Amino acid sequence: MIDKLEMFMVLAREQHFGHAAEECGVTQPTLSSALRQLEDHLGVVLVRRGSRYQGLTPEGERVLEWARHIVGSSRSMRDEMRAMRFGLTGQVQIAVIPTALSMVHELTTPFREKHPDVTFAVLSRTSTEIQALLDNLQIDVGITYLDNEPLGRVTSIPLYYERYHLVTSNFDDIGDRESITWREAAEFPLCLLTPDMQNRRIINQHLTEAGARVSPTLESDSMIALFTHVHTGNWASIMPVKMVKEFSMRDRVKSIPIVDPDASHLVGMIAAKREPATPVVSALLKEAKQISELELA
């Protein structure tokens, strides 16, 4: 039953019988047979069929929620038994919004000192993708915004507040100014993250509220690409001050606070809300509390 539920989850994610079979490492007839057996066992039709995948039935949507719960609990039990015998081992999967990538070492370094048999995979993803990866049991935890757009059923640990600076390598652009308004920042030739990123939606929101027109001259899903363009002196950007500090570029760029308003948004760790949590997720949440810059209640 667990194997069949896992195959069903993969099909719901991939929305294609062939791709799902390949992901599961089985033939398409084997996947179809497992799905039919699951439907017979439950007495409902889970998938709308035609010449190709046509989506889940209402019963299928509900079974998908149960499948995530059952498969997640099964994996938690297996991982806890393994941890009791061998300690924490294996690869930890962490998905992170691009603007928080520079701080992940604050989590992974002390974590690995305590658990030397653990390795890491750090993935750069949008906030929407992070939520989907958590829902589908594809990552252990995510690092994302906590207070701007709705989250699913998650456990969260606040880490820090993201604040925004105008960043430029052309020091003549802003002289000795100690701050700049959002409306004034919009007048620079800006390079920003792409609109699918929540950071970009946050910046758009504050620029629009200031009565400014959002018209970047370059967009990228990579913070490195934005930094390299800022270094040319032909672009400026609006970036989280924490990222500029982490990259130690104060001697190469000038970074000044954007005010009116002095906006901030909460970034933190999220994990699927499941009790009991896997040993690795419990350990990650504990580590997140220890490295948090915020006073936790």
C-alpha positions as CSV (number, residue, x, y, z in Angstrom):
1,M,0.0,0.0,0.0
2,I,2.8,2.5,0.9
3,D,4.5,1.8,-2.5
4,K,1.2,2.4,-4.4
5,L,0.5,5.6,-2.5
6,E,4.0,6.8,-3.3
7,M,3.4,6.1,-7.0
8,F,0.1,7.9,-6.8
9,M,1.9,11.0,-5.3
10,V,4.5,11.0,-8.0
11,L,1.8,10.8,-10.7
12,A,-0.1,13.7,-9.1
13,R,3.1,15.7,-9.1
14,E,4.3,14.9,-12.6
15,Q,0.8,14.9,-14.2
16,H,2.1,12.5,-16.9
17,F,2.0,8.7,-16.8
18,G,5.2,8.2,-18.6
19,H,7.2,10.8,-16.6
20,A,5.8,9.4,-13.3
21,A,6.7,5.8,-14.3
22,E,10.3,7.0,-15.1
23,E,10.5,8.8,-11.8
24,C,9.4,5.7,-9.9
25,G,11.8,3.5,-11.8
26,V,9.0,1.2,-13.2
27,T,7.3,0.7,-16.5
28,Q,4.1,2.6,-17.4
29,P,2.0,-0.6,-17.3
30,T,3.3,-1.4,-13.8
31,L,2.4,2.1,-12.7
32,S,-1.1,1.8,-14.2
33,S,-1.6,-1.6,-12.6
34,A,-0.6,-0.2,-9.2
35,L,-3.0,2.7,-9.6
36,R,-5.9,0.4,-10.5
37,Q,-5.1,-1.8,-7.5
38,L,-5.2,1.3,-5.3
39,E,-8.5,2.3,-6.8
40,D,-10.0,-1.2,-6.3
41,H,-8.8,-1.3,-2.7
42,L,-10.3,2.1,-1.9
43,G,-13.4,1.7,-4.1
44,V,-13.1,5.0,-5.9
45,V,-11.7,6.4,-9.1
46,L,-8.6,8.6,-8.4
47,V,-7.5,9.8,-11.8
48,R,-9.4,11.1,-14.8
49,R,-8.2,9.0,-17.7
50,G,-8.2,9.6,-21.5
51,S,-5.5,9.4,-24.0
52,R,-3.4,11.2,-21.4
53,Y,-3.5,12.3,-17.8
54,Q,-6.5,14.6,-17.2
55,G,-6.1,15.4,-13.5
56,L,-7.4,14.0,-10.2
57,T,-11.0,13.3,-9.3
58,P,-12.4,15.0,-6.2
59,E,-11.8,11.6,-4.4
60,G,-8.2,11.6,-5.8
61,E,-7.6,15.0,-4.4
62,R,-8.7,13.8,-0.9
63,V,-6.7,10.6,-1.2
64,L,-3.6,12.7,-2.2
65,E,-3.8,14.5,1.2
66,W,-4.1,11.1,3.0
67,A,-1.2,9.7,0.9
68,R,1.1,12.6,1.9
69,H,0.2,12.0,5.6
70,I,0.6,8.2,5.5
71,V,3.8,8.2,3.4
72,G,5.3,11.0,5.5
73,S,4.5,9.1,8.7
74,S,6.0,5.9,7.3
75,R,9.2,7.7,6.3
76,S,9.3,9.3,9.7
77,M,9.1,6.0,11.5
78,R,11.7,4.4,9.3
79,D,14.1,7.4,9.7
80,E,13.6,7.4,13.5
81,M,14.5,3.7,13.8
82,R,17.6,4.3,11.7
83,A,18.6,7.3,13.8
84,M,18.2,5.3,17.0
85,R,20.7,2.7,15.6
86,F,23.2,4.9,13.7
87,G,22.5,8.5,14.6
88,L,21.6,11.1,11.9
89,T,22.9,10.0,8.5
90,G,22.1,10.5,4.9
91,Q,21.5,13.6,2.8
92,V,19.5,16.6,4.1
93,Q,17.5,18.4,1.5
94,I,17.1,22.2,2.0
95,A,15.3,24.5,-0.4
96,V,16.0,28.2,0.0
97,I,14.8,31.4,-1.6
98,P,17.6,33.1,-3.6
99,T,17.9,36.1,-1.2
100,A,18.6,33.8,1.8
101,L,21.2,31.5,0.2
102,S,24.1,33.5,1.6
103,M,23.1,32.7,5.2
104,V,22.6,28.9,4.8
105,H,26.1,28.2,6.0
106,E,25.1,29.6,9.4
107,L,22.8,26.5,9.6
108,T,24.7,23.8,7.8
109,T,28.1,24.4,9.4
110,P,27.2,23.9,13.1
111,F,24.7,21.2,12.1
112,R,27.4,19.1,10.5
113,E,29.7,19.6,13.4
114,K,27.1,17.9,15.6
115,H,26.1,15.3,13.0
116,P,29.3,14.5,10.9
117,D,27.6,11.7,8.9
118,V,25.1,14.1,7.3
119,T,25.5,15.6,3.9
120,F,23.5,18.4,2.4
121,A,21.8,19.4,-0.9
122,V,20.9,23.1,-0.9
123,L,18.5,24.0,-3.7
124,S,17.6,27.5,-4.9
125,R,13.9,27.7,-5.3
126,T,11.0,30.2,-5.3
127,S,8.8,30.4,-2.2
128,T,5.9,28.7,-4.2
129,E,8.2,25.9,-5.2
130,I,9.4,25.4,-1.7
131,Q,5.9,24.9,-0.4
132,A,5.2,22.4,-3.2
133,L,8.4,20.5,-2.4
134,L,7.4,20.3,1.2
135,D,3.9,19.1,0.4
136,N,5.3,16.3,-1.9
137,L,7.9,15.2,0.7
138,Q,10.8,16.1,-1.6
139,I,12.7,18.2,0.9
140,D,13.3,18.2,4.6
141,V,12.9,21.9,5.3
142,G,12.7,25.2,3.4
143,I,13.9,28.7,4.2
144,T,11.5,31.3,2.9
145,Y,9.3,34.3,3.8
146,L,7.0,33.8,6.7
147,D,4.8,36.9,6.7
148,N,4.1,38.1,3.2
149,E,2.2,35.4,1.2
150,P,0.1,32.5,2.7
151,L,1.9,29.3,3.8
152,G,0.5,25.8,3.9
153,R,0.3,23.7,7.1
154,V,3.9,24.2,8.3
155,T,6.0,24.5,11.4
156,S,8.0,27.7,11.3
157,I,11.0,29.2,13.0
158,P,11.7,32.9,12.5
159,L,15.3,33.6,11.6
160,Y,15.7,37.3,10.7
161,Y,14.1,40.3,9.1
162,E,15.0,41.1,5.5
163,R,15.5,44.8,5.0
164,Y,16.2,46.6,1.7
165,H,19.0,48.8,0.4
166,L,19.8,50.4,-2.9
167,V,23.1,48.9,-4.1
168,T,25.3,50.5,-6.7
169,S,29.0,50.6,-7.6
170,N,28.8,54.0,-9.0
171,F,29.4,56.0,-5.9
172,D,28.6,59.3,-7.6
173,D,25.0,58.2,-8.0
174,I,24.1,58.7,-4.4
175,G,27.1,60.6,-3.0
176,D,27.0,60.9,0.8
177,R,23.3,60.3,1.3
178,E,22.4,58.1,4.3
179,S,19.1,57.0,2.9
180,I,16.9,57.1,-0.2
181,T,13.1,56.7,-0.7
182,W,11.5,53.9,-2.7
183,R,10.3,56.5,-5.2
184,E,13.8,57.8,-5.8
185,A,15.2,54.2,-6.0
186,A,12.9,53.5,-9.0
187,E,14.6,56.2,-11.0
188,F,17.8,54.2,-11.2
189,P,18.5,51.6,-14.0
190,L,17.5,48.7,-11.9
191,C,18.3,45.0,-12.2
192,L,16.0,42.9,-10.2
193,L,14.9,39.3,-9.6
194,T,12.3,37.8,-12.0
195,P,8.6,38.3,-11.2
196,D,8.2,34.6,-10.1
197,M,10.3,35.4,-7.0
198,Q,8.5,36.6,-3.9
199,N,11.4,39.1,-3.3
200,R,10.5,40.8,-6.6
201,R,6.8,40.8,-5.7
202,I,7.7,42.5,-2.4
203,I,9.8,45.1,-4.2
204,N,7.1,45.7,-6.7
205,Q,4.6,46.2,-3.9
206,H,6.7,48.8,-2.1
207,L,7.6,50.7,-5.3
208,T,3.9,50.8,-6.4
209,E,2.8,52.0,-2.9
210,A,5.4,54.8,-3.3
211,G,3.8,55.8,-6.6
212,A,6.7,54.7,-8.6
213,R,6.7,52.8,-11.9
214,V,8.3,49.4,-11.8
215,S,10.5,49.1,-14.9
216,P,13.7,47.2,-14.4
217,T,16.2,47.2,-17.3
218,L,17.4,43.7,-16.4
219,E,15.8,40.7,-14.7
220,S,17.4,37.4,-13.5
221,D,16.6,34.5,-11.2
222,S,20.2,34.6,-10.0
223,M,21.5,37.0,-7.3
224,I,25.0,36.4,-8.7
225,A,23.9,37.8,-12.0
226,L,22.5,40.9,-10.3
227,F,25.7,41.5,-8.4
228,T,27.9,41.2,-11.5
229,H,25.7,43.7,-13.3
230,V,25.8,46.1,-10.4
231,H,29.6,45.9,-10.4
232,T,29.7,47.3,-14.0
233,G,28.5,50.7,-12.7
234,N,25.7,50.7,-15.2
235,W,23.1,49.2,-13.0
236,A,21.8,49.5,-9.5
237,S,19.6,47.0,-7.6
238,I,17.4,46.7,-4.5
239,M,18.8,43.9,-2.4
240,P,18.5,42.6,1.2
241,V,21.2,44.2,3.3
242,K,22.1,40.9,4.9
243,M,23.1,39.5,1.5
244,V,25.3,42.4,0.7
245,K,27.0,42.1,4.1
246,E,27.5,38.3,3.7
247,F,29.3,38.8,0.4
248,S,31.6,41.3,2.1
249,M,31.4,43.8,-0.8
250,R,31.1,47.1,1.1
251,D,34.4,48.2,-0.4
252,R,33.2,47.5,-4.0
253,V,29.6,48.7,-3.7
254,K,27.7,51.3,-1.8
255,S,24.6,50.2,0.0
256,I,22.1,52.6,1.5
257,P,18.8,52.0,3.3
258,I,15.6,52.6,1.4
259,V,13.0,54.4,3.6
260,D,9.5,55.8,3.3
261,P,8.8,53.1,4.4
262,D,11.6,51.3,6.1
263,A,10.2,48.0,5.1
264,S,11.1,44.6,6.4
265,H,9.8,41.0,5.9
266,L,10.3,38.0,8.0
267,V,12.4,35.1,6.8
268,G,12.5,31.7,8.5
269,M,12.7,27.9,8.3
270,I,9.6,25.9,7.5
271,A,8.9,22.2,7.8
272,A,5.8,20.1,7.1
273,K,3.5,20.1,10.2
274,R,3.8,16.5,11.2
275,E,4.0,14.8,14.6
276,P,6.2,13.2,15.3
277,A,8.7,14.9,12.9
278,T,11.6,13.0,11.5
279,P,14.7,13.1,13.6
280,V,16.6,15.2,11.0
281,V,13.7,17.7,10.8
282,S,13.6,18.0,14.6
283,A,17.3,18.6,14.7
284,L,17.2,21.2,11.9
285,L,14.4,23.1,13.7
286,K,16.4,23.0,16.9
287,E,19.4,24.4,15.1
288,A,17.3,27.1,13.5
289,K,16.2,28.3,16.9
290,Q,19.8,28.5,18.0
291,I,21.0,30.6,15.1
292,S,17.9,32.8,14.9
293,E,18.6,36.6,15.2
294,L,15.2,37.1,16.7
295,E,14.0,36.9,20.3
296,L,11.8,33.8,20.3
297,A,9.0,33.5,22.8
